[in-house]
Amino acid sequence: MTSRRIIALVLLAGVFIMEGFDIAAMSLAVPRLEVSLGLDPAGFGWVFTALLVGLGLGGALIAPLGDRFGRRTLIVLGCLGTGLATLGTASSSDIEHFLFWRTVTGLALGACLPNVSALSSELAPEKMRATLMAVVSAGIPVGLALAGLLAPELIAVLGWQGLFLVPGGFAVVLAGTLFLALEGGAPAREPADAAAPKAKLPQLVLFSAPWLFPFAVFAAMLAFNALNLYLLNSWLPTVLPGAGLSLDDAARVAGVANLAGLGIGIGASLLLDRWHKGLTLALLFGSMAASFAMIALTAPDQTRWTLLLMVGVGGANAGGMVLPGLCAYLFPARLLSSAVGMGVLVARLGAFAGPPLGGAMIAAKVPAQTFLGVAAIPALVCVLVALLVSRALLVRQRVEPAAVTA
């Protein structure tokens, strides 16, 4: 790989760092807004969902344009829009303004992220696609961890607004850097296969033969993992104080747990490139389910729960890293942005349930053990779906015999 491509991949990872920090920022701010603005934490379920609605719409309606017009424009404008909307969130003073800015943030991220995943796949050597896509998307747990670990200091200096001012400013600067770095470098898209049919709406190709079954397998795992990802990252800083932790300790535990996803995700992606893809995913999600079940069966203990959350929450973040890599094996390059973008939309149908479900459990004063134990259920569903991956990979093998399969 050339140095230019390596620089491009590092900057693309920065987009995922921005996303991870942004996801954590709202959850870290919520327990503090009750004092600062008099807003009830239980009322923020739909604020968390607003981000997901925007992500789904942006991923389905805007991101696929990258397959036709190139990735660079979508990535730069999406990154810039995310930064401006995140800065806008820092000016919010009521639920309605939070709803508006989080929706706009989601639209911009949804337009950007599938193209980042697709471009990172195109820049990677063929036999390392899943690994390099995972390394790039490892920015998500890095961003989540940074938010948790830096939150006490940022809030001490800038108030809760600092949780949005810092990632917003970073995103604006990153957009300009990407504009310069991607210009004239590696192509923003891989040339389309000349033999491939030119569909006006490539998204619709995924809902017809032969791609419907692999897309359903991919999207189902995305959906149930996203439910866990947003359930946990939306409410963990609020739930853990109910188990006896301080707000600062809860933020740090959340940060450490998310950081564990970095190692888990890279390790799982290496296995995905070199071993059985379905079994790799089954082991990943099975470990998550076991960790949440153990939390449900044990009394609160900061050390023990931190270790278990590193497996459970870290595994959810790792799933978000690994599954786009699977997409590179399930679908040809001409469908990558569309597959990831539509996968984001379908996944949000599951993720939408996460924040309101958590809000309902918070309002019902469900114990922390039970709250976290519920996360074992979506993880078990992902295990069952992972068992269908080998069959889904056979579809591309039939259509494109030269494709790499499990």
For each residue, the residues with C-beta under 8 A, 3 or more apart:
1: 5 6 123 124 125
2: 5 6 186
3: 6 7
4: 7 8 185 186
5: 1 2 8 9 123 185 186
6: 1 2 3 9 10
7: 3 4 10 11 181
8: 4 5 11 12 119 123 181 182 185 186
9: 5 6 12 13 120 123 124 132 135 136
10: 6 7 13 14
11: 7 8 14 15 174 177 178 181 182
12: 8 9 15 16 75 116 119 120 136 178
13: 9 10 16 17 135 136 137 138 139
14: 10 11 17 18 139 170 174 177
15: 11 12 18 19 75 79 112 113 116 139 174 178
16: 12 13 19 20 113 116 136 137 138 139 140 142 143
17: 13 14 20 21 139 140 142 143 146 170
18: 14 15 21 22 79 82 83 139 143 167 170 171 174
19: 15 16 22 23 82 109 113 139 140 143
20: 16 17 23 24 139 140 141 142 143 144 145 146 147 258 317
21: 17 18 24 25 143 144 146 147 166 167 170
22: 18 19 25 26 82 86 105 109 143 167
23: 19 20 26 27 51 140 143 144 147 230 233
24: 20 21 27 28 143 144 147 148 151 233 254 255 258
25: 21 22 28 29 86 89 147 163 164 167
26: 22 23 29 30 44 47 48 51 89 98 102 163 234
27: 23 24 30 48 233 234 235 236 237 238 254
28: 24 25 31 32 147 148 151 163 237 251 254
29: 25 26 32 33 160 163 164
30: 26 27 33 34 41 44 237 238
31: 28 34 41 237 238 241 247
32: 28 29 35 36 155 160 247
33: 29 30 36 37 39 41 44 160
34: 30 31 37 38 39 40 41
35: 32 38
36: 32 33 159 160
37: 33 34 93 94
38: 34 35
39: 33 34 43 44 94 95
40: 34 43 44
41: 30 31 33 34 44 238 362
42: 45 359 362 363
43: 39 40 46 47 95 359
44: 26 30 33 39 40 41 47 48 95 98 355 359
45: 42 48 49 355 356 358 359 360
46: 43 49 50 95 99 355 356
47: 26 43 44 50 51 95 98 99 102 355
48: 26 27 44 45 51 52 102 230 234 354 355 358 359
49: 45 46 52 53 352 355 356
50: 46 47 53 54 98 99 100 102 103 106
51: 23 26 47 48 54 55 102 103 105 106 109
52: 48 49 55 56 106 226 230 348 351 352 354 355
53: 49 50 56 57 103 106 348 352
54: 50 51 57 58 102 103 104 105 106 107 108 109 110
55: 51 52 58 59 106 107 109 110 113 344 348 351
56: 52 53 59 60 106 110 344 345 347 348 349
57: 53 54 60 61 62 106 107 110 345
58: 54 55 61 62 63 78 106 107 108 109 110 111 112 344
59: 55 56 62 63 110 111 113 114 340 341 342 343 344 345 348
60: 56 57 63 64 110 203 341 342 344 345
61: 57 58 64
62: 57 58 59 65 74 78 107 110 111 341
63: 58 59 60 66 74 110 111 112 113 114 115 337 338 340 341 344
64: 60 61 67 68 114 202 203 337 338 341 342
65: 62 68 69 74
66: 63 69 70 71 73 74 75 114 115 118 188 189 337
67: 64 118 189 192 202 334 335 336 337 338
68: 64 65 202
69: 65 66 73 74
70: 66 73 74 187 188 189
71: 66 74 75 115 116 118 119 188 189 337
72: 75 76 178 179 182 183 188
73: 66 69 70 76 77 188
74: 62 63 65 66 69 70 71 77 78 111 112 115
75: 12 15 66 71 72 78 79 112 115 116 119 178 182
76: 72 73 79 80 175 178 179 182
77: 73 74 80 81 108 111 112 175
78: 58 62 74 75 81 82 108 109 110 111 112 113 115
79: 15 18 75 76 82 83 108 112 171 174 175 178
80: 76 77 83 84 108 171 172 175 176
81: 77 78 84 85 104 107 108 111 112
82: 18 19 22 78 79 85 86 105 108 109 112 171
83: 18 79 80 86 87 167 168 169 170 171 172 173 174 175
84: 80 81 87 88 168 172
85: 81 82 88 89 101 102 104 105 108 168
86: 22 25 82 83 89 90 101 105 164 167 168 171
87: 83 84 90 91 164 165 168 169 172
88: 84 85 91 92 101 104 168
89: 25 26 85 86 92 98 101 102 105 164 168
90: 86 87 161 162 164 165 168
91: 87 88 97 161
92: 88 89 97 98 101
93: 37 97
94: 37 39 97 98
95: 39 43 44 46 47 98 99
96: 99 100
97: 91 92 93 94 100 101
98: 26 44 47 50 89 92 94 95 101 102
99: 46 47 50 95 96 102 103
100: 50 96 97 103 104
101: 85 86 88 89 92 97 98 104 105
102: 26 47 48 50 51 54 85 89 98 99 105 106
103: 50 51 53 54 99 100 106 107
104: 54 81 85 88 100 101 107 108
105: 22 51 54 82 85 86 89 101 102 108 109
106: 50 51 52 53 54 55 56 57 58 102 103 109 110
107: 54 55 57 58 62 81 103 104 110 111
108: 54 58 77 78 79 80 81 82 85 104 105 111 112
109: 19 22 51 54 55 58 78 82 105 106 112 113
110: 54 55 56 57 58 59 60 62 63 78 106 107 113 114 341 344
111: 58 59 62 63 74 77 78 81 107 108 115
112: 15 58 63 74 75 77 78 79 81 82 108 109 115 116
113: 15 16 19 55 59 63 78 109 110 116 117 340 344
114: 59 63 64 66 110 117 118 337 340 341 343 344
115: 63 66 71 74 75 78 111 112 118 119 337
116: 12 15 16 71 75 112 113 119 120 136
117: 113 114 120 121 133 136 137 324 327 336 340
118: 66 67 71 114 115 121 122 189 333 336 337 340
119: 8 12 71 75 115 116 122 123 188 189
120: 9 12 116 117 123 124 132 133 136 137
121: 117 118 124 129 132 133 324 325 328 333 336
122: 118 119 186 187 189 190 333 336
123: 1 5 8 9 119 120 132 186
124: 1 9 120 121 128 129 131 132 133
125: 1 128 129 132
126: 129 404
127: 273 404
128: 124 125 131 132 273
129: 121 124 125 126 132 133 273 325 328 329
130: 133 134 269 272 273 322 325 326 328 329
131: 124 128 134 135 266 269 270 272 273 325
132: 9 120 121 123 124 125 128 129 135 136
133: 117 120 121 124 129 130 136 137 269 321 324 325 328
134: 130 131 137 138 265 266 268 269 272 321 322 324 325
135: 9 13 131 132 138 266 269
136: 9 12 13 16 116 117 120 132 133 139
137: 13 16 117 120 133 134 140 265 320 321 324
138: 13 16 134 135 141 142 261 262 265 266 321
139: 13 14 15 16 17 18 19 20 136 142 143
140: 16 17 19 20 23 137 143 144 261 317 320 321
141: 20 138 144 145 258 259 260 261 262 265 314 317 318 321
142: 16 17 20 138 139 145 146 259 262
143: 16 17 18 19 20 21 22 23 24 139 140 146 147 167
144: 20 21 23 24 140 141 147 148 233 254 255 258 259 261 317
145: 20 141 142 148 149 255 256 258 259 262
146: 17 20 21 142 143 149 150 255
147: 20 21 23 24 25 28 143 144 150 151 163 167 255
148: 24 28 144 145 151 237 251 252 253 254 255 256 258
149: 145 146 251 252 255 256 259
150: 146 147 153 154 166
151: 24 28 147 148 154 155 163 248 251 255
152: 155 156 248 251 252
153: 150 156 157
154: 150 151 157 158 162 163 166
155: 32 151 152 158 159 160 162 163
156: 152 153
157: 153 154 162
158: 154 155 161 162 165 166
159: 36 155 162
160: 29 32 33 36 155 163
161: 90 91 158 164 165
162: 90 154 155 157 158 159 165 166
163: 25 26 28 29 147 151 154 155 160 166 167
164: 25 29 86 87 89 90 161 167 168
165: 87 90 158 161 162 168 169
166: 21 150 154 158 162 163 169 170
167: 18 21 22 25 83 86 143 147 163 164 170 171
168: 83 84 85 86 87 88 89 90 164 165 171 172
169: 83 87 165 166 172 173
170: 14 17 18 21 83 166 167 173 174
171: 18 79 80 82 83 86 167 168 174 175
172: 80 83 84 87 168 169 175 176
173: 83 169 170 176 177
174: 11 14 15 18 79 83 170 171 177 178
175: 76 77 79 80 83 171 172 178 179
176: 80 172 173 179 180
177: 11 14 173 174 180 181
178: 11 12 15 72 75 76 79 174 175 181 182
179: 72 76 175 176 182 183
180: 176 177 183
181: 7 8 11 177 178 185
182: 8 11 72 75 76 178 179 185 186 188
183: 72 179 180
184:
185: 4 5 8 181 182
186: 2 4 5 8 122 123 182
187: 70 122 190 191
188: 66 70 71 72 73 119 182
189: 66 67 70 71 118 119 122 192
190: 122 187 333 334
191: 187
192: 67 189 196 198 333 334
193: 196 332 333 334
194:
195:
196: 192 193 332 334
197: 205
198: 192
199: 202 204 205
200:
201: 204 205
202: 64 67 68 199 205 206 334 335 338
203: 60 64 206 207 338 341 342
204: 199 201 207 208
205: 197 199 201 202 208 211 335 338
206: 202 203 211 212 215 335 338 339 342
207: 203 204 211 212 215
208: 204 205 211 212
209: 212
210: 213 395 398 399
211: 205 206 207 208 214 215 331 335 395
212: 206 207 208 209 215 216
213: 210 216 217 391 392 395
214: 211 217 218 330 331 392 393 395 396
215: 206 207 211 212 218 219 330 331 339 342 343
216: 212 213 219 220
217: 213 214 220 221 330 385 388 389 391 392
218: 214 215 221 222 323 326 327 330 339 343 392
219: 215 216 222 223 342 343 346 347
220: 216 217 223 224 381 385
221: 217 218 224 225 281 285 319 323 382 385 386
222: 218 219 225 226 323 343 344 346 347 350
223: 219 220 226 227 346 347 348 349 350 351
224: 220 221 227 228 350 378 379 381 382 385
225: 221 222 228 229 285 316 319 320 323 347 378 379 382
226: 52 222 223 229 230 320 347 348 350 351 354
227: 223 224 230 231 350 351 353 354 357 378
228: 224 225 231 232 288 316 319 354 375 378 379
229: 225 226 232 233 316 317 319 320 351 354
230: 23 48 52 226 227 233 234 351 354 355
231: 227 228 234 235 353 354 355 357 358 374 375
232: 228 229 235 236 312 313 316 354 372 375
233: 23 24 27 144 229 230 236 254 258 313 316
234: 26 27 48 230 231 354 355 358
235: 27 231 232 238 239 355 358 359 361 362 371
236: 27 232 233 239 240 250 253 254 257 309 313
237: 27 28 30 31 148 240 241 247 250 251 254
238: 27 30 31 41 235 241 242 250 362
239: 235 236 242 243 250 358 362 368 371 372
240: 236 237 243 245 249 250 253 254 305 368
241: 31 237 238 244 245 246 247 250
242: 238 239 367 368
243: 239 240 300 305 368 369
244: 241 300 302
245: 240 241 249 250 253 302
246: 241 249 250
247: 31 32 237 241 250 251
248: 151 152 251 252
249: 240 245 246 252 253 302
250: 236 237 238 239 240 241 245 246 247 253 254
251: 28 148 149 151 152 237 247 248 254 255
252: 148 149 152 248 249 255 256
253: 148 236 240 245 249 250 256 257 302 305 306 309
254: 24 27 28 144 148 233 236 237 240 250 251 257 258 309 313
255: 24 144 145 146 147 148 149 151 251 252 258 259
256: 145 148 149 252 253 259 260 306 310
257: 236 253 254 260 261 306 309 310 312 313 314
258: 20 24 141 144 145 148 233 254 255 261 313 314 317
259: 141 142 144 145 149 255 256 262 314
260: 141 256 257 263 264 310 311 313 314
261: 138 140 141 144 257 258 264 265 313 314 315 316 317 318 321
262: 138 141 142 145 259 265 266 314 317
263: 260 266 267 314
264: 260 261 267 268 284 311 314 315 317 318
265: 134 137 138 141 261 262 268 269 317 318 319 320 321 322
266: 131 134 135 138 262 263 269 270 321
267: 263 264 270 271
268: 134 264 265 271 272 280 281 283 284 318 321 322
269: 130 131 133 134 135 265 266 272 273 321 322 325
270: 131 266 267 273 274
271: 267 268 274 275 280
272: 130 131 134 268 269 275 277 280 281 322 325 326
273: 127 128 129 130 131 269 270 325
274: 270 271
275: 271 272 279 280
276: 279 280 390 406
277: 272 280 281 326 329 389 390 393 406
278: 281 282 386 387 388 389 390 406
279: 275 276 282 283 386
280: 268 271 272 275 276 277 283 284 322
281: 221 268 272 277 278 284 285 319 322 323 326 382 386 389
282: 278 279 285 286 383 386 387
283: 268 279 280 286 287
284: 264 268 280 281 287 288 315 318 319 322
285: 221 225 281 282 288 289 315 319 379 380 382 383 386
286: 282 283 289 290 379 380 383
287: 283 284 290 291 311 315
288: 228 284 285 291 292 311 312 315 316 319 375 376 379 382
289: 285 286 292 293 376 379 380 383
290: 286 287 293 294 311 376
291: 287 288 294 295 308 309 311 312 315
292: 288 289 295 296 308 312 372 373 374 375 376 379
293: 289 290 296 297 373 376
294: 290 291 297 298 308
295: 291 292 298 305 308 309 312 369 372 373
296: 292 293 369 370 372 373 376
297: 293 294 369 373
298: 294 295 301 304 305 369
299: 369
300: 243 244 305 368 369
301: 298 304 305
302: 244 245 249 253 305 306
303: 306 307
304: 298 301 307 308
305: 240 243 253 295 298 300 301 302 308 309
306: 253 256 257 302 303 309 310
307: 303 304 310 311
308: 291 292 294 295 304 305 311 312
309: 236 253 254 257 291 295 305 306 312 313 314 372
310: 256 257 260 306 307 313 314
311: 260 264 287 288 290 291 307 308 314 315
312: 232 257 288 291 292 295 308 309 315 316 372 375 379
313: 232 233 236 254 257 258 260 261 309 310 316 317
314: 141 257 258 259 260 261 262 263 264 309 310 311 317 318
315: 261 264 284 285 287 288 291 311 312 318 319 379
316: 225 228 229 232 233 261 288 312 313 319 320 375 379
317: 20 140 141 144 229 258 261 262 264 265 313 314 320 321
318: 141 261 264 265 268 284 314 315 321 322
319: 221 225 228 229 265 281 284 285 288 315 316 322 323 382
320: 137 140 225 226 229 265 316 317 323 324
321: 133 134 137 138 140 141 261 265 266 268 269 317 318 324 325
322: 130 134 265 268 269 272 280 281 284 318 319 325 326
323: 218 221 222 225 281 319 320 326 327 343
324: 117 121 133 134 137 320 321 327 328 340
325: 121 129 130 131 133 134 269 272 273 321 322 328 329
326: 130 218 272 277 281 322 323 329 330 389
327: 117 218 323 324 330 331 336 339 340 343
328: 121 129 130 133 324 325 331 336
329: 129 130 277 325 326 393 396 403 404 405 406
330: 214 215 217 218 326 327 339 392 393 395 396
331: 211 214 215 327 328 335 336 339 396
332: 193 196 335 336 396 399 400 403
333: 118 121 122 190 192 193 336
334: 67 190 192 193 196 202
335: 67 202 205 206 211 331 332 338 339
336: 67 117 118 121 122 327 328 331 332 333 339 340
337: 63 64 66 67 71 114 115 118 340 341
338: 63 64 67 202 203 205 206 335 341 342
339: 206 215 218 327 330 331 335 336 342 343
340: 59 63 113 114 117 118 324 327 336 337 343 344
341: 59 60 62 63 64 110 114 203 337 338 344 345
342: 59 60 64 203 206 215 219 338 339 345 346
343: 59 114 215 218 219 222 323 327 339 340 346 347
344: 55 56 58 59 60 63 110 113 114 222 340 341 347 348
345: 56 57 59 60 341 342 348 349
346: 219 222 223 342 343 349 350
347: 56 219 222 223 225 226 343 344 350 351
348: 52 53 55 56 59 223 226 344 345 351 352
349: 56 223 345 346 352
350: 222 223 224 226 227 346 347 353 354 378
351: 52 55 223 226 227 229 230 347 348 354
352: 49 52 53 348 349 355 356
353: 227 231 350 356 357
354: 48 52 226 227 228 229 230 231 232 234 350 351 357 358
355: 44 45 46 47 48 49 52 230 231 234 235 352 358 359
356: 45 46 49 352 353 359 360
357: 227 231 353 354 360 361 374
358: 45 48 231 234 235 239 354 355 361 362 371
359: 42 43 44 45 48 235 355 356 362 363
360: 45 356 357 363 364
361: 235 357 358 364 366 370 371 374
362: 41 42 235 238 239 358 359 365 366 371
363: 42 359 360
364: 360 361
365: 362
366: 361 362 370 371
367: 242 370 371
368: 239 240 242 243 300 371 372
369: 243 295 296 297 298 299 300 372 373
370: 296 361 366 367 373 374
371: 235 239 358 361 362 366 367 368 374
372: 232 239 292 295 296 309 312 368 369 375
373: 292 293 295 296 297 369 370 376
374: 231 292 357 361 370 371 377
375: 228 231 232 288 292 312 316 372 378 379
376: 288 289 290 292 293 296 373 379 380
377: 374 380 381
378: 224 225 227 228 350 375 381 382
379: 224 225 228 285 286 288 289 292 312 315 316 375 376 382 383
380: 285 286 289 376 377 383 384
381: 220 224 377 378 384 385
382: 221 224 225 281 285 288 319 378 379 385 386
383: 282 285 286 289 379 380 386 387
384: 380 381 387
385: 217 220 221 224 381 382 388 389
386: 221 278 279 281 282 285 382 383 389
387: 278 282 383 384
388: 217 278 385 391 392
389: 217 277 278 281 326 385 386 392 393 406
390: 276 277 278 393 394 406
391: 213 217 388 394
392: 213 214 217 218 330 388 389 395
393: 214 277 329 330 389 390 396 397 405 406
394: 390 391 397 398 405
395: 210 211 213 214 330 392 398 399
396: 214 329 330 331 332 393 399 400 403 405
397: 393 394 400 401 403 405
398: 210 394 395 401
399: 210 332 395 396 403
400: 332 396 397 403
401: 397 398
402:
403: 329 332 396 397 399 400
404: 126 127 329
405: 329 393 394 396 397
406: 276 277 278 329 389 390 393
